[in-house]
Amino acid sequence: MSNSPLALRIANDIVARIGMGEFDTGSHLATEALAKRFEVSRSPVREALAILCEQGVIENRRNRGFFVLPTAQRKGGEGATDPFEPTESAPYYQMAEDWLNDRIGADQTEQAIRERYNLTRSQAQDLLSRAAREGWAEPKPGYGWKLRQVAKTAEAFEEIYRFRAVIEPAALLEPSFRFDRTVAASLRRTQERLASGNLEGLAPAAMTAAGAEFHESIIRMSGNPMFFYALERANQLRRLAEYRLKVNPQRIAVQSSEHLQILDLLAKGDNLEAAHLMRRHLSGALASKSPVVHPRPDDAERDA
């Protein structure tokens, strides 16, 4: 049975939080608390936790619940990479490149993926599940998979950032905007770590997710769900293209420092200035990125 897109998204979010240190080794992942945090029912959370158990990220202790495993006990051991982080030689990366460069069609089957990338059934399922978590694949209602259109060109990538530069500042000025200090405190802890420049041991996917989480959490405070839905979709469309861009610690530090400044302004109730800074921030983020279709990941730079 295919995993639901919602469960896959929650699983990916939990992995990012583990990578950022928000959930430490041994942390108890309570289903009810996670459901409240993600504003969903417990069913997709349980499904997400089952996915992570199978991936070897967490374990289910009988009558106690789910706990984050130490790195050395995860699949692959001490030297293992993030189980959701593609590498240049991984079939996931190969499939992403094929899709971005129009070498494969939008309609795919698990069997076709197995044959093209020489995978076992389990490996093909993991690959497609990862693509679904990242927002560029989804199971069809009947049989097979559909690959979704993403920002495959520099022009499309720029259009997404120009769109975000319109909606995100506007969301801060909504009459229904309410600053959530509890959420802000959690965001601040993550952004302070990134702003410090100490990125050792952090997977690129975790840093990218931390940036997306900041913007999505802030836009949720607008009280207008249409802003959040629009940003969530935009982030899905750009995420795949950014995997080909390598992490630039200096840019991450700058971007995260600006995130902290936005939080400071919102905490003071200066939403107008926060909106101005948000627009400058997004314009600067676009200027620091150079997404292209054909070069390999080390030919460009990415920040979180």
N, C-alpha and C positions, 0 to 999 in steps of 0.2 A: 504494500500500500504506500502511495506517495505521501510525503510529509506535506502539511499545509503550509502555504506561504507565510502565514502569520507565525506559526511555530518556528519556521526556519529563520525568520527575522529576529525573533526573540532569542533563539539559540546564538545567532551571530552577535547580538548585542551583549549577551552574557559573556561570550568569549572575549569580546573587546574589553569589557569591564575587568575580566580576569587579567588580561594583558596589561591593563593600565594600573593594576594593583588595587583596584577598588574591592575586589573579592580576593582575599589572600588565600594561600594554601590552607586547607582545613576549614574554610568558611562554610557555614551551613546555608544552603540555598533553599529557603522555605518557600513552598509553592504559593501559599496565600500572600506572603509579603511581596513576592515577585509579581503576582497577578495584580496587586494593588499598585505596584510601581509602574507596570506597563499598561495599566488601565484596561485589563482584559479579564476574561474568566480564567478559572484555574485549568481548564482543559488544554488550551494551547501551551500553557506554561509546562504542564506535565509532559506534553508531547516534546517540547523543546528540551526539557531535562533528559528525556529518554534518548534524544538525538545525541546529546553531549555525553551521556553514559556510553553509548555505542562508539563514539569517537575517542573515548578514553580520556576525556577532559575532567570529568567528575565521576564519582561513584555513588551508588545507592546502597547505604548501609541499612540492613534489615531493621525495621521498627524505629529507625532514627532519622531517615531522610537522605537528602543529597548533599555531598560535600566535595569541595574542590580538591583535586589530587595534587600532590607535589609534582614538580616538573619531571623528576626522575622516574616517577611511576606512570607517567602518561605514555601513550603509545609512542615508541621510538626512543624512550629513555631520555637521559640528560641532554644529549645533543640534538634532540628532535626540534624541528621548527614548529611554529604554530600550526595545528592540524588544519586550520582553515586558511592558511596563508600560502598562496601559490608561489612557486619558484619558477625560474626561467625554463627549467627542464621538465616541469610538471605537466602532465596531460591537461590539467585545468588551464594553465597558461597557454598551451598550444591551442586548445579549443577557443579560448578567448581571442587569441590572435587570428584564428581562422574566421571567427565571427566578425571581428572588427574590420577585417580585410575582405569580407564577402566571399570567402572560400568555401563556406558551408551555408546551406539554406536555413530558413527560419523554422521549418518543420523537421523535427528530429525524433528518433526513437532510441531507447536505451540500447537496443541491439546494434544500431548503426554507430553509436558512440563507442561501444565496446570494440567493434571491428576497426573503426578508423584509428583509434588510439591504443589498440592492443591492450584492453583492460579486462579484468574479471568483472563479473556482475556487480559485486560489492563495490569495486572501484568506480565503475560507471555510475552507480547510484550515488556514491559520495560526491562525484564530480557534478552531477546534475543537481544534487541537493545544494551544493555550494553555490552554483550559478543561480539557483532560486533564492538563496539567502541574500545574494548580492543584487537581486532585482532584475537580472537580464534573462531569466528563463522561468517558465511556469509550466506545470503539468496541464495537459489538455483535459477537458472534462471526461473524455473517453479513454483514448490510448495515445501515448506519445507525449512529446514536449514541444513547446513553442518558445523560440528565442525572441526576445523582445528588442525592439529598436532602441539603440542607445546613442550617446554622443560619439559618433564615429569620426567626425571631422573637427578640425580646429574651429571652423565657423559655428558648428552646432554647440561646441563646448563654450564658446564665447557668448552665444545666445542664452545659454543657461545662466551664466553669471550676470549678464545684463538683466535678465528676468529677475534673478534673486535680488539684484541691487534696487529693484523697484518694490518688490513685495515685502522684503524683510524690514527695511526702514519704515514702510507704511504700517506694518503690523505693530510696531512699537508705539505708534500714535493712535491706535484704536481706542475709542472711549471705554471699551470693555477690558483694556489691558490691566492685569493685576500681577504685580511682582511677587513671585513665590520665593521666599527667603530660604526655605528648606531645600528646594531644588537648586537654587543659586549657590548654596553652600557646597553641595555635592559637585556642581560644575566647577566651582572655584578650586577645589582640591585637585581635580584633574588638570585644569588649565595651569595652575601654579607649577605642577611637576613638568609639564611641557615647556612652560616659559623658562624654566631653569636651564634648559638645554641638556639635561641629563636623560638621554633617551636609551641608554644601554639596556638591552634585554627587552625592549618594546618592539613588537611586530609592527610593520608599516600599516597593516589592516587595523590594528588597535588605535594607532594615531589618527588615521583617517576617520575611523568611527567616532573618536573623541571630538573631532571637529564637527562632524555631522550632528552628533548629539547636542553639542552646545547650541548650534543654530536652531535645531528642531525644538529643543527645550525652551529657548527664548521665545520662539514664535508661537508656541503653545500658550504662553502667558497672555497673548493678545485676546484670548477668549473667543476668537473667531476661527472655527475649525477649517474654514476654506483656505486660510493662509497656510496652516500646517499641512493640509493635503497637497497643496501646490508645491510646497518646499520638499516634502517627502518624495514626491514624484520626480522633481528636478534632481534630487540627490541620487536617486536610483539610476537616472539616465547618465550621470557623469561618473559614477563610481567605477565602472569597468574601465573606462579610458584612463583613469588615474592610476591603475595598477601598472601601467607601463612607464610611469614617471617615478624616479627614485626620490627618497626622502632627503630633504635639505634641512638639517637641524637648525640652522640659523633662521630660515624662513619660518619654521615651526615655532621657534621662540618668539619671533616678532608677531606672528598671527595670534599666538596664545596670550601674549602681553596685551594685545588689542582686545581680545576677548575679556580679559580681566578689567580693562578700562570701561568696557561697555557695561559689565556687571556693576562697577562702582557707580556709574552714572544712573543706572536704573535703580540702584539701591537708594540713591538720593532723590529719586523722583524726577530727574532731569531727562525725560524721555526724548525731548526734542534734540538735545545734544547727542544723546545715545543714537538716535536715528541718523544724524549727520555722520557720526563716527562709523556706524554700521555700513553706510554707503561707501565711505572712503575705504573701509576695511575690505569690502567685497571687490572694489575696484583694484585695490592693491593685490588681493589674492589672485585675480585674473591675470594681472600683469606679471606675476611670478611664475605662471604656468605656461607651458608651451606644448600642449597635447598635439601629437601628430600620429598618423596611422602606421607608417611603415617602420620607423626606427625602433631599436630594442630599448628596454627600460633604462639603460644607463645613458641614453642620449638626451634626457631631459630631466627636469627636477619637479618634485612634488612637495607641497607642504600639507599640513593637516588642516 
